[in-house]
């Protein structure tokens, strides 16, 4: 079926097989199990009978299993899993490439565009990805398209032709051939196996975001609600702490709206969050889904994070109170950057008010059908064209904001998850008026960095004082200091509310 020289050799066979025997859902998306006797690949938690060890091999990606000649299991749907948390932790070239592929970069810009973003030639990038992930960029992008298409086929009433183009296929024939090869079923047959939900809203796409659990959705929702910018974001928090969050999206082919339901999930394993998208152009489906996944920190490994932080006596009570706490990401790096500068040395409320004024004056109006969602956040080029004195802030900070946006608009600073994080930080700090707090806050939310620490943040200092801790002692929380940071912020916020 496949040669022995695959990326499966890089995975510890004993550990992987043990996870398969125990059907451990925590490893879904971390690796995939290929079964020679059946010709299919599964997620580790597949409920089917555990195959004999002599018949299995393990692969880091679904694309690698497919490249080796295996088809996706129709029972466990191995593609409907969170991504590997290693992609954000290590942030290697392969991990950064996977994030960009998930955003649809290969579909929009081709392999050459992906390679240029990562700073490699396309040939060298293909070698790197094949070595580390078992498949090249075209195969990885093809798998991404198939996964998006299957979700659309099974959960929406879109015509199959619309599904094909929404998922990024260049033709219906390519779509049909790929689905048949990957799933051993024609798209019409896949639709017949699962009926779309009965409460479909015209023009909306109802999907699900896979997340590892436990998942502290209520804390994530509260963080987003407290910082929601009028016109761009709306959040509803219920009596139990759960609820929903919605926002406008500025996507490659046009505007869109996303609405996600956020609740607490206590069980360890994996679960799904309902997501509704309304897009001007269906080709933006993949990008919208990827950006909402980044916002929700969907690929984090909460068991590993919680186990590490709970081993520290100072953080153990916080982790026990809020298992599965996430670091809120974002859907647009430029927006994070603007809001970070607006938030320098002011309260959360003041920063939100400043952002709301900017949106009202310079945001692009859009029709959304959701009360309170009226504008897209101004893009970097728009803000770069403003005079510093237009902002109600010290003139120096206004100049810093305009200069930052000019650098982003010119491509001198790139705030997607493609560039090396250290290079991005150096580029930000080289700009006038951008200090460590701003650069690191951007890394926390825009780049998905799991080990950011903000020693000068007032909230962090106050929370550490309450714990009787010193800022110099937090190195022991690495490599998960971003999550420790969120525990401190959340505990302080809840204590003040109480």
N, C-alpha and C positions, 0 to 999 in steps of 0.2 A: 504493500500500500504506500509506504513512504520509506525513504532511506533512513538509516540509523543516525545519520549526521544531521539532526534537526535541533531546534532550540529546546526540544524536550530534554536533551542532555544537560541543559543548564538548570533544570528544576530537580529538586531532591525527590527521587522516585518514592522513597519510603514515606516521606511526609505527605506527598500528594496522594498516594494510595490510601494512607490512613484517613485523610480528609474525605476521600470518596467512600470508604467503608463506613464512616460515621455520618455521611450525608451532611457535612458541615456547610451550612449556607454562607458562612463568613468568607469562604473561598470562591464563591460564585463571582466570576469576572476576573479573578486573580490568575486562574489557569483553566484549561479546558481538557477534558478527558476524551481521548479518541479510542474507539474500540475496534480492533482489527476484524473480529469475527462478524460484526454487523455493518461495518463501514460508516458508522455515525460518530459524531462527537457530542458530548453532553457537558452540562455544568456539574460541579462536584456533588451537588445536592440532588441529582436526578433520582427520582423515586424507583426507577427500574432496578432489577436485581443487579447487585454489584458484579461486574465482570471479573473473570480470573486475571490475576496480575500479569500473566504471560501474554494476555491479549490487549493490553492497554499501553498507550503512550500519552505523554502530557505536553501541552502546548501553551505558550504564553498568550496567544491571541486566537480568536475564532478564525481569522484570516489564515493563520499558520495551519490550523487543522484542515481548513478547506483546501489550501494549497497542497496538502499532503493527500488529498483525495477523499476526504470525509464529508458527509452531509450532516446538517444540523438535526438534532433529535427533535421529533415532533411532540414529544411528551413533556420535556423539561424546558424547551425553547431557550437554548444556551445563550442566544444573542440578547435576550431580555434581562440583562444583568448590569449592575454598576460597573464602571470601569475600574482598572487596577489602581489602588491607592499609591502604588510605587511611582506612577507617572508624575504625581505632584511631590512626593517626598524627595525622590532623587533628582527630578527635573533634568534627566539626561536628554540628549538629542532625541532619542526614541520617544521618550515620554512627551516632550514638547511637540514632536511631530504628530503623535497620536491626538493631542488636543487640537491641533490645527486641522487635521484630517476630519475629526469629529465636527468641526465648525464648517466643513464643506470647502476648505481651501483648494483641495485638489480638483473638485468639481468646477470651481470658479476660475482658478488660475493655472491648473495643470500641475504636473510634478515639478516643472521648472519653477513655477511660482512658489511652491512649498519649499523647495531647496533654497531659493533665494532668501526667503524669510528666515531660514535657519542658518544661512551663511555657508552652505556647502554646494558643491556641484550635484546635479541630479544623480550622476553615476555613483559618487561616493555616498550620498544619502541612501541610495538603494542598497548598497553594500552594508551600511550600518544597520538599517532597519531589518534586513534579512538576517544578519548575524544575531541581532538582539531579540527580534520578535518573530522570526521565522517567515516573514513575508515582506515584500517590497511595498512602496507607497501606492502603486496602482491596485495591488491586491487588497491592501488595507482599506483603501477608499471604496473599492467594490463591495467589500463586506459591510462597510458603513451604509452604503446605499441599499443593500439588501435588507439590512436590519430596519432601516427607516421605512422601507417599502412594506415589509411584513407588518409592522405596527400600523401603518396607514390602511393596509388592506383589511386587517382584522378589526380595526376600531373605528373606521369612518365609512361613510357612504359615498366617498369620492369615486368617480369613475376610475377604472383601472388605468386609463391613459393619463388622467390627472395625477394618480399615484406615481406613475412612472416618472413624470417630470418633476413632481414635488420631491421625490427621493434623490433626484440628481442624475437619472439615466438620460442618455442622449436620444434614445428611441424606445418605442414600445417593444420592438423585437429584442433589443438588448435587455430590457427589463424582464421579458418573459423567459429568455434563455438563462439569465442569471438566477431568477427565482427557482426555475426548474432544477438547475444544477445545485444550488445551495440547499434547497428544502425538499427536493424530489417531489415537487408539487407545483402545478400551474397556479398563477395568482387567483384565478376563479375558484379553484379548489380550496385554497387557503381561506378565501372569504367565506366559502360555504361551511368551513369548520367552526367559525366563530362569527356570531351575528353582532354587528355594531350596536352600541347602546341605543335604547329607545328614545332617549331625551336629547337627541342631536339638535344642535342649534344651527340654522342655516348660515353658511359661511365660516363656521367654526370647526376646528379639528380637535377632537378629544383624544389625548394620549395619556401615557403614564410615565413617570420618572422613577426608575429603580434606584433605591437607596439601601445602603447597609444599615442595619439596626443594631442597637437602639438608636432612635432618632428623636432629638429634643426639638420637635417642630414648634412648640409654643415659645421657646426662648428665641428661636430664629425669627419667628413672626414678630415678636415684641421688638427685637432689634430693628427689623425693617420698618415696622410701624412707627417707631419713635423717630426715625430719620426720613420718613416718606416725604418726598417733595411734591406739594400740590401741583396738579396738572400732569405730572409724570407717573406718580405712584399713588395707589390706594390700598389700604389694608383694613381688614375687619377682624377684630379680636373678639371671640366669643367668651361666654362666662367661664368656660373650662380652660381658657387659654389658647385653644385652637381657633382656626378660622381660615381666612384666605388672604392672599396678597396678589395684586395685579399691577401691571405697569406697561407703558408703551415701550416699543423696541425699535431702534433705528437699524434696520437690517440691510444686507448688501443690495437687495433688489427693491426695497421699499419699506414702509413702516409696518408695524405689527403690534399686536397686544397679546400678552400672556397673563393667564390667571391660574394660580396654583393653590391647592388646599394644603394647609400645614397643620399637622396634629402630632402628638407624641406617640411613638411606637416603642414599647418597652422590651419586647422580645428580641433576643439576639438572633441575627440572621440577615434577612433582606425583606423589603416591603416595597410598596409602590405609592406614589403621590399623584393624584389626578391633576392633569395639566390641560388647560384649554387654550388653544392658539387661534387667533384671527389675523390672517396675513393678507396683505395686498397682493403678494406674489407667492404662490405655493413653492417656488424654488427655494424660499427661505426657511422651509420647515426644518431642515437639518441644523442650520445655524441657530434658529430660535431655540430648538431643543437643547443644543449644546450650551448655549449661553445661560439658559435657565438651570441646567445641571451645575454649571460653574457657580451661579448665584447661591444655590442650595448646598454646595459642598457635598454633592451626592456621592462622590466616589471615595470619601474618607473611610477609614477603617476605625470605627468608634471603639471596638474592643481593644485594639492595640493602643490607641491614644489613652483611653480611660485606665487601662491596666498600668501604663507607665506613670501617669500623673497621680493615680490613686496610691501608688507606692510611697508618695511623699506625704508625711503627716500633715503638712500645712494645707495641701490641696485635697486630701482624701475626703473630708466632709463635703467640699464643693462638688466633687465628682459624683459622690454618692447621691447628692440631691438632684443633680442634673446629668444623668448618664446620656451619652450620645449627643452632647453639645456640639454644634457645628460652628465653623468660622464662616460668616457670611461672605460670599464672593461678590461678583458683580457681572452685569451683562455688557459693560462697555468701559474699557480702561480709561478713555479720555474723560468720561463723566466722573469716574472716581477721582481722577487727578484734579479736576476743577473743584469738586466738592471738598477735597482734602485741603486745598488752598483756602477756600471759603471758610473752612472750619478751623483754620489756624488760630489758636489762642482765644477761641470763643466757645460758647456752650453749644450743645447739640441743637437746641431750639434756635439759637441765633444763626447757626450755619444753615439750617433748613430754611429759615426765613430768607436768607441771602440767596440761596439757590432758587427759591420760589420766585423772587423778584427777577432773577436772570431768565428763568423759564418764561415768565409772563411777558417780558420785554423782547426776548430774542429767540424763544423756542418756536419750532414750526408747528402750527395748529394741525391736528389730525382728528378725524371722526372715529370714535371707538365704540360707541354704544354702551360704555360703562361710565356711570356718573363719576365725575372727578378726574377722568383721564382725558385730557384735552390737547396735550402738546408732546412733542419729542424734545428731549433735552438738547440744548444748542450744541452743535458739533464744535470741534476744536478750531476749525477755520473761522467760524462765526465769532467765537470769543476772541481769537487772535486779532480780529479786525476792529475790536472795540478800543476806545481810549481808556487808559487806566483810571482817569478821573470819573468815569461812568459808574464805578463800583463804590458802594458805601463802605469803604475800608481805607486804612492807611494807604497813601499813594504808593509806597514801596511794595506793598502786598499786591496792589492792583497791577503794577508793572511785572511782578513775579508771575501773576496769573496769565497775563497776556503773553509774556515770554515763554512760559511753559506750553501754552496752547499753540504758539507759533512753531515750537520745536516738534510738537506732536503732528501738526498739520503738514510740516515739511518732511516728516518721516525720520527726523533725527532721533526721536524717542518713540519707541513702539511699545505699546502697553497691552498687546495680546499675550498669549502664553507661549509664543514662539521663541523670543530672544532669551539669552542666558540672563538669569535674575541679577547676577552680580554686575553684568554689563549695563543693565537697565538702571540699577541703583547708582552706578558711577555717572551715567549720563544725566540722571535727575539732579544729583548733587552738584554737577558742574553748572547748573543753571542758577542765575541770580535769584535769591530769595527762597530757594528750595533747600530745606534743611533735612536732617536725618528723620525727624518725626514724619514729615510729609512723604519722603521717599519710602519709608518703611510702612506707613499706612497704605500707600499705593500697592506695595508688594503684598501686603496682607490680603487686600481685597481684589485687586485687579490681576495679580499674578498667581494667586492661590498658594502663597508661600506658607508652609506649615510651621515655620520656626522663626517668626518675627517677634521681636520684643521692643516695646516702646517705653524706655526707662524714664523719659521726661513727661509722659502723659499724666495729667493731674489725677484722673480717675484711677490709673494704675497705682500711683503713689499712695493715694488714699486707701485703696483696697489692700495694699501690702501693709500699710500701717495697722489696719484693723486685724490683719493676720499675725502681726508681730514679726514680719519678714523684712529683710533688707534686699534692695534691688540687686546688690552684688552677688546674692546667693542663688539667683534664678537659673544659672547655667545648667543646673542639674535637671531642669525641666526639658532641656533639648532632647530630641529634635521636634518637640511639640509645644514650643512656647507660644505659638499663635493660639492654641487651644487653652493654654493656661491663662493667656491674656483675656480671652472671652469669658472664662470662668470668673476672673476677677471683676471685669466690667459688669457681668450679669449679676453677681452677688451684691456688688455695691449698688446697682440700680434697684434691685429688689429690696434691699435693706432700706434705701431712702424712701421707696414707695410705702414700705411697711410702717 
